């Protein structure tokens, strides 16, 4: 069992962990595919999305290589395969991105995020964000009013490393000068966040909002929302 009380720093994923777009990024992919005429249930889609995230981790462990391009191509390729959508990856990404570009969205904090961060910061934890993002994570944190809580914000695009690569976690660990065993990572993606952090020697808490599968049967603390997460620190 994870001893939360011995942790000195807490790393957070950003999207769908402490803040989210509405619709979420996975939802926007799903909606785009639906608008292109491919029918499947939300449950089928999110099972495919989560499996893709997990398989990306497995491929990374096997090949010892992961880049943003590999991540994105693998994500779309596996989703298409799992949903049996007869599009090649190039055509699919172009069509999906065009659909997504034409759709609007808003960004907001998830319920309980502000009070959680405020309490953790007040309690003396050193806080950081590690996000697979587009280079603008810091600006997005400012947009939702939480940038001041974080000592460090690492965006995959800006450091040319991407979760589940253990190097992005260790980069944050080194920048804060804190050993991995004293760090807790919190995220919503089983492969990128939970298995990625554990591979770097960092304990993790999984925000499992959609009753996702624990493919490897690991012993991991699961919560479904930030209110449940807050209870762990009391």
C-alpha positions in Angstrom: 0.0 0.0 0.0 1.2 3.5 -0.8 2.3 5.6 2.1 1.1 9.0 1.1 2.3 10.6 4.3 6.0 10.1 3.3 5.6 11.9 0.0 7.2 15.3 -0.5 6.1 16.2 -4.0 2.9 15.5 -5.9 2.9 15.4 -9.7 -0.4 15.9 -11.6 -1.5 15.2 -15.1 -3.4 18.2 -16.5 -6.1 17.2 -18.9 -9.0 15.1 -17.5 -7.2 15.0 -14.1 -7.5 18.5 -12.7 -8.9 20.3 -15.7 -10.8 19.4 -18.8 -12.1 20.7 -22.0 -15.8 20.3 -22.7 -16.1 18.0 -24.7 -12.9 16.2 -23.5 -10.2 15.4 -26.0 -11.2 11.7 -26.2 -14.8 12.8 -26.6 -13.9 15.1 -29.5 -12.2 12.2 -31.3 -15.2 10.0 -30.7 -17.6 12.8 -31.9 -15.5 13.3 -35.0 -15.6 9.6 -35.9 -19.3 9.6 -35.3 -19.8 12.5 -37.6 -17.8 10.7 -40.2 -20.4 8.0 -40.1 -18.8 5.3 -37.9 -21.2 4.0 -35.3 -20.2 2.5 -32.0 -21.3 3.0 -28.4 -19.5 5.4 -26.0 -18.5 2.3 -24.0 -16.9 0.7 -27.0 -15.0 3.8 -27.9 -13.6 4.4 -24.4 -12.6 0.8 -24.1 -10.7 1.2 -27.4 -9.1 4.5 -26.2 -8.0 3.0 -22.9 -6.6 -0.1 -24.6 -4.7 2.1 -27.0 -3.1 4.0 -24.2 -2.2 0.8 -22.5 -0.8 -0.8 -25.6 1.4 2.3 -26.2 3.0 1.7 -22.8 3.6 -2.0 -23.7 5.1 -1.0 -27.0 7.3 1.5 -25.3 8.6 -1.0 -22.7 9.3 -3.5 -25.6 11.0 -1.0 -27.9 12.5 1.5 -25.3 11.3 4.3 -27.6 8.5 6.7 -27.5 8.0 10.1 -29.2 5.0 12.4 -29.7 4.7 11.2 -33.3 4.8 7.5 -32.2 2.3 8.2 -29.5 -0.2 10.0 -31.7 0.1 7.5 -34.6 -0.2 4.6 -32.3 -3.2 6.0 -30.5 -5.2 6.6 -33.7 -4.0 3.3 -35.3 -5.0 1.2 -32.3 -8.4 2.9 -31.9 -9.2 2.4 -35.6 -8.2 -1.2 -35.3 -10.2 -1.9 -32.1 -13.3 -0.2 -33.6 -12.8 -1.9 -37.0 -12.9 1.4 -38.8 -11.5 0.9 -42.4 -9.4 4.0 -42.7 -5.6 4.2 -43.0 -3.9 6.2 -40.3 -3.0 9.2 -42.6 -6.6 9.6 -43.9 -8.1 9.1 -40.5 -5.9 11.7 -38.7 -6.6 14.3 -41.4 -10.4 13.7 -41.3 -10.5 13.6 -37.5 -8.4 16.7 -37.1 -10.5 18.6 -39.6 -13.6 17.7 -37.8 -12.1 18.6 -34.4 -10.8 21.9 -35.7 -14.4 22.9 -36.6 -15.8 22.1 -33.2 -15.8 24.5 -30.3 -14.9 23.6 -26.7 -14.5 25.3 -23.3 -11.9 24.6 -20.6 -12.7 24.4 -16.9 -11.4 23.0 -13.6 -12.8 19.6 -12.6 -14.9 19.7 -9.4 -12.8 19.9 -6.3 -9.6 20.8 -8.0 -9.1 24.2 -6.6 -9.7 23.2 -2.9 -7.5 20.1 -3.3 -4.6 22.1 -4.7 -5.0 24.8 -2.1 -4.9 22.3 0.7 -2.0 20.4 -0.7 0.0 23.6 -1.2 -0.9 24.8 2.3 0.3 21.5 3.7 3.7 21.9 2.2 3.7 19.5 -0.7 5.7 20.6 -3.7 3.4 20.5 -6.7 4.2 19.9 -10.4 2.4 19.2 -13.6 3.5 16.7 -16.2 1.3 16.9 -19.3 1.2 15.4 -22.7 0.2 18.6 -24.4 0.7 21.1 -27.2 3.3 23.4 -25.5 0.7 25.6 -23.8 0.1 23.8 -20.5 1.3 26.8 -18.5 -1.1 29.1 -20.3 -3.9 26.7 -19.8 -3.1 26.5 -16.0 -3.3 30.3 -16.0 -6.6 30.2 -17.8 -8.2 28.1 -15.1 -6.5 29.9 -12.3 -4.2 27.3 -10.8 -0.7 28.1 -12.2 0.3 29.7 -8.8 0.1 26.3 -7.1 2.8 24.7 -9.2 6.5 25.0 -8.7 7.1 23.2 -12.0 5.0 22.7 -15.2 6.4 20.3 -17.7 4.8 20.0 -21.2 5.7 17.1 -23.4 6.1 19.4 -26.5 8.5 21.7 -24.8 10.8 19.0 -23.4 10.6 16.6 -26.4 9.6 13.8 -24.0 6.2 12.2 -23.6 4.5 10.0 -21.1 4.7 7.0 -20.6 8.5 7.6 -21.1 10.0 7.4 -17.6 12.4 10.2 -18.6 9.7 12.8 -18.4 8.9 11.8 -14.8 12.6 11.7 -13.9 13.2 15.1 -15.5 10.6 16.6 -13.1 12.1 14.6 -10.2 15.6 15.9 -11.0 14.4 19.5 -11.4 12.8 19.4 -8.0 15.7 17.6 -6.4 13.4 14.9 -4.9 13.9 11.2 -5.2 11.2 9.2 -7.0 10.3 7.3 -3.9 9.2 10.6 -2.2 6.9 11.5 -5.2 3.3 10.7 -5.9 1.9 11.0 -9.4 -1.8 11.5 -10.0 -3.4 10.9 -13.4 -6.4 9.5 -15.4 -4.6 7.4 -18.0 -3.7 3.8 -17.0 -0.8 3.5 -19.4 0.7 7.0 -19.7 0.2 8.1 -16.1 0.0 5.0 -13.8 2.3 2.5 -15.5 4.5 5.3 -16.8 5.1 6.7 -13.3 5.6 3.3 -11.7 8.2 2.5 -14.4 10.1 5.6 -13.2 9.9 4.4 -9.5 7.1 6.8 -8.7 4.0 5.7 -6.9 0.7 6.7 -8.5 -3.0 7.2 -7.8 -5.3 6.4 -10.7 -8.3 8.7 -11.2 -10.4 6.0 -12.9 -13.5 8.1 -13.9 -14.9 5.6 -16.4 -14.4 2.3 -14.7 -11.4 1.5 -16.9 -9.7 -1.9 -16.9 -6.6 -2.7 -14.8 -5.0 -4.7 -17.5 -2.0 -5.8 -15.6 -3.8 -6.3 -12.3 -1.4 -4.0 -10.4 -2.0 -3.0 -6.8 -3.0 0.6 -7.3 -5.1 3.1 -5.4 -8.1 4.1 -7.5 -10.5 7.0 -7.1 -13.3 8.2 -9.3 -13.0 11.9 -8.7 -11.0 14.6 -6.9 -13.3 14.6 -3.9 -12.3 11.0 -3.2 -8.7 11.9 -3.9 -8.9 14.7 -1.2 -10.0 12.1 1.4 -6.7 10.3 1.0 -4.8 13.3 2.4 -6.9 13.6 5.5 
